[in-house]
């Protein structure tokens, strides 16, 4: 029996090769399976990652991607302008530059601070502290001049940039400052009209979104959307800039001339209550008289003195206690309870009509009639004129004045209140009361705002406040007639305006001293005032002038305040085009020669020349030649 | 001599038996169509690139105009403020009294308040704000 070889040797050479191939094949399969598994694991990991990115938390990555390529630009709404009744800019916003820095990107803070301090005029140590901080945003200077901003950018300091901001400016300087008010550096109203109308003036910011490519350029066809900013509305005031300036100029001169502490002038259209002027000046601690930032016409209360007498007389006439020509014996002095009242200048006992009492501003005569009228009736009438309560002006800090109920009056209250002492009002309250007399007994609601305008020029008028009838028109006309006599031949002759019938009343009130009481002759302080309107037959302008504490010999309302009224009224009737009696009568007369301003004269001459040429055909021929 | 064998002119899609076992041979017309398609493809690509270039340059122009518009509005607003400042009575009085050396007359002569031909009504505020910054 032969023995067979075992194993490959037994199979021969071919069998060994086949076995080797099988081994290689198995190894390959193992590797392939392993490789496949590895690839499957990697693919699975990728798949998982993909799923987690796309399905599980896509928002975060979408936001991340958008943050990289979508740029959102805030479109700041411009704050609306404030213009006067003729559309003249009183306050407006202009683009300004603020210098900012990213301290993390400033390479050499010390050197940068020194260079910036020279241009900005700031303390280098303060700047160095700011740009050495670990913040990513600091201000170097807010709302700097354009030249300064350009100079800083020219330094090419890394991490220092310019940022556009709105800057609020008043082209007319401090004129009407007390009314217009102020904004803070972020253009938010903090006082005056800026505060009251902050909402309509502010507007709403918008934004622009776009896809940003290299170097900040927008990608064509990329995402793009604009939500436009809604600018603040333009506020149209009732003020007249020219009148306001003239009033301030006159007050500054007068207060300086009579050595007073300050002065107020308010002018109003009596029928509508539109305030044309509200000027306030005060003497500063350094003795210089300046335009005040405080709107004293509504925030300052004082005892009005004799300018209250027409209101007292209104009540006397309305209750039929007396008529304008009712005569009464008026003594030089009158004792009521523990007080003695007298007239100035002194007179013996005389017979005066009610009209004479007003014309001569007799304290004793007014008190005698007021006693016949009674406290309740006087209080009621003064209340109806608006004393003791705030007006409809809606101005911050407006005072209501003091007018106690008749039930709380003392024995001397009636006589003192009848002549304007023991009661306090604001200058505006008195002007509103006078406007009621000028307006046929209808008290207007004072206003400073005509309305608002949007960007497209659409004007939205402000709804006027309610007008109240406080006196029959006939009674108002009688009082106006008496007030005309005051200016024509009484205490207010310095308020006369040539060509116009003026009705008004002077007031020289004693001022309460800081220690209390009114003091004695020689150490008294006064408030001189004049309130009136013109033309008396159809009033279109009511004005009150109040001068606080004139010093020296000249202190009466007739000598201190009335001349300011007259000077202002002469200017105002031209500005407001209120024709005089002569101008109304002769306006239509043929061939009448009127004075013209040079500019107006040139315009009319050119228009006449053009008309002549057009009629003769020369203009047409000249046009054809040039064409 | 070598004779040149020419196929008779064939229409598109026609085949001839060239003795290679019935394999089809694409005629020149088909090759032209392919060439035309390739040309068309590249021409379309070129047109797209040109269009894209126009869009990009248009976008740049749009951005540039937008910036100019913003600058113009800013400039207009600054000029508006400057005009208001120059027209303010305070500045005019300052220049008259300062630079021009004028003095106030002792008595003032006022012109008539009403001039024939002038409108008696007060001028309305100007409409339309050319300095609107609504769109930026």
Interface residues (C-beta under 8 A of the other chain):
Chain A: X75 X76 X77 X78 X83 X85 X86 X87 X88 X89 X92 X93 X94 X95 X164 X169 X171 X172 X173 X175 X206 X208 X217 X218 X219 X220 X221 X226 X228 X229 X230 X231 X234 X236 X241 X242 X245 X246 X249 X453 X455 X456 X457 X459 X570 X571 X573 X574 X576 X577 X578 X579 X580 X583 X587 X592 X594 X595 X596 X597 X600 X604
Chain B: X52 X55 X56 X58 X59 X60 X63 X74 X77 X78 X80 X81 X84 X85 X87 X88 X89 X90 X93 X108 X110 X111 X112 X113 X114 X115 X116 X117 X118 X120 X122 X123 X124 X125 X126 X127 X128 X129 X132 X133 X134 X135 X136
